[in-house]
Amino acid sequence: VTVVWRTIRGYRIWDAHRTHFYQRLVQLGWGHRRTVCWEYVLMVMCSATALIAINLTVAVQWMLLSGWVISYIFLMCFVFRLEIKMNKNL
């Protein structure tokens, strides 16, 4: 997602930056530990879903994938809303 956003905005994707969602959450005050713990939970859930999906039908696999895409969109919107809220408080 970060690479796509940077490409759309005309930034060079190989340059160092602080626009990854992880870095944005840390800058919003979440801290490294809290951010990393939640990312680990998310990764474990994605991994478990992938392992379970191996034995399911293709239709169910697509539904699971769609659910994860929607979840990630929700999470990105969550970060955007936190940023807006934080900017209003400044």
LINGI-V216616 format. One record per backbone hydrogen bond with DSSP energy under -1.0 kcal/mol. CO is the residue of the C=O (numbers start at 1). NH is the residue of the N-H. Records with the same first field share a line. If there is no record, write none. Layout:
CO: NH  NH
This chain:
1: 5
2: 6
3: 7
4: 8
5: 9
6: 11
7: 10
12: 15
20: 24
21: 25
22: 26
23: 27
24: 28
25: 30
26: 29
31: 35
32: 36
33: 37
34: 38
35: 39
36: 40
37: 41
38: 42
39: 43
40: 44
41: 45
42: 46
43: 47
44: 48
45: 49
46: 50
47: 51
48: 52
49: 53
52: 55
53: 56
57: 61
58: 62
59: 63
60: 64
61: 65
62: 66
63: 67
64: 68
65: 69
66: 70
67: 71
68: 72
69: 73
70: 74
71: 75
72: 76
73: 77
74: 78
75: 79
76: 80
77: 81
78: 82
79: 83
80: 84
81: 85
82: 86
83: 87
84: 88
85: 89
